[in-house]
């Protein structure tokens, strides 16, 4: 069934003449019929998933956002800026075992699947004075989160923190032409999902994401 969400938030913002800004927000979300990812039947080498509705769930926390120009460091830092956001939150959900598909679930009261207690994004950027060049170095990370809920006494499976570092350089030689050079996942991190078993934590899913390099050239008529 579709989920109904009731959302409350309060937000305070500060702006400066330099373009700097800072925002802090508090939020609370109540979710009726939240959709949860549940472990399904599978063989030893395959994992299947199914989805069930929980009874009610909620998410609450604080988010901060900022943009700070770095020209205060000296003329060499003209055009540089630091921006980002960070969220610190918690959640909980109650599952009714009488709901189809939820009878065998191991933990009927826990955090919501796919929810991390913290998420951070930080960007170091540069824009040239002539507006023809721009560069950004972006760092993204999230905390451990439940990837799918376990069944038949098996513990929930947790996606491990993933730290991503990306770089993008843009060049605008004319009003109609743009060239971009991109490096993604410079740290070459892998996606890893662990599930606790009788012998301790076991990696049940591992994906080598790899590092990506790309060059894009656009020409608008």
KAFENVEN-V420353 format. One record per residue. PHI is phi in radians with two decimals (NA if undefined). Layout:
# KAFENVEN-V420353
{{PHI} {PHI}}
This chain:
# KAFENVEN-V420353
{{NA} {-1.10} {-1.57} {-1.82} {-2.08} {-1.89} {-2.11} {-2.24} {-2.66} {-2.26} {-2.43} {-2.18} {-2.28} {-2.19} {-2.26} {-2.08} {-1.07} {-1.24} {1.76} {-1.14} {-2.66} {-2.55} {-2.36} {-2.27} {-2.32} {-1.99} {-2.48} {-2.49} {-2.20} {-1.85} {-2.05} {-1.63} {1.02} {-1.06} {-1.63} {-2.00} {-1.53} {-2.12} {-1.13} {-1.86} {-1.17} {-2.79} {-1.52} {-1.12} {-1.79} {-2.32} {-2.12} {-1.94} {-2.17} {-2.40} {-2.31} {-2.35} {-1.57} {-1.44} {-1.36} {-2.70} {-2.49} {-2.53} {-2.29} {-2.60} {3.03} {-2.30} {-2.22} {-2.13} {-2.37} {-2.70} {-2.49} {-2.33} {-1.28} {-1.88} {-1.18} {-1.16} {-1.40} {2.30} {-1.09} {-1.14} {-1.69} {-1.02} {1.62} {-1.52} {-2.62} {-2.17} {-2.35} {2.95} {-2.68} {-2.51} {-2.17} {-2.16} {-2.66} {-2.46} {-2.67} {-2.66} {-2.52} {-2.08} {-1.91} {-1.55} {-1.14} {-1.37} {-1.24} {-0.97} {1.62} {-1.87} {-1.09} {-1.72} {-1.16} {-1.35} {-2.09} {-1.61} {-2.46} {-2.96} {-1.27} {-1.23} {-1.11} {1.22} {-1.84} {-1.70} {-1.30} {-2.60} {-2.43} {-2.37} {-2.38} {-2.27} {-2.27} {-1.79} {-2.18} {-2.56} {-2.17} {-1.24} {-1.11} {-1.53} {1.11} {-1.72} {-2.34} {-2.68} {-2.50} {-2.42} {-2.01} {-2.06} {-1.99} {-2.23} {-2.70} {-2.48} {-1.41} {-0.95} {-2.55} {-1.28} {-1.48} {-2.63} {-1.43} {-1.37} {-2.27} {0.95} {1.48} {-1.29} {-1.24} {-1.18} {-1.68} {-1.96} {-1.35} {-1.39} {-0.91} {-2.14} {-1.97} {-2.03} {-2.23} {-2.16} {-2.31} {-2.33} {-2.02} {-2.12} {-2.26} {-2.07} {-1.16} {-2.42} {-1.23} {-1.93} {-2.14} {-2.39} {-2.16} {-2.24} {-2.06} {-2.18} {-2.09} {-2.13} {0.97} {-1.03} {-1.30} {0.97} {-1.35} {-1.91} {-1.44} {-2.39} {-2.15} {-1.95} {-2.36} {-1.33} {-2.16} {-1.11} {-1.75} {1.85} {-1.19} {-2.17} {-1.37} {-1.68} {-2.44} {-2.46} {-2.23} {-1.48} {-1.18} {1.45} {-1.78} {-1.99} {-2.17} {-2.56} {-2.15} {-2.09} {-2.25} {-2.12} {-2.36} {-1.74} {-1.38}}
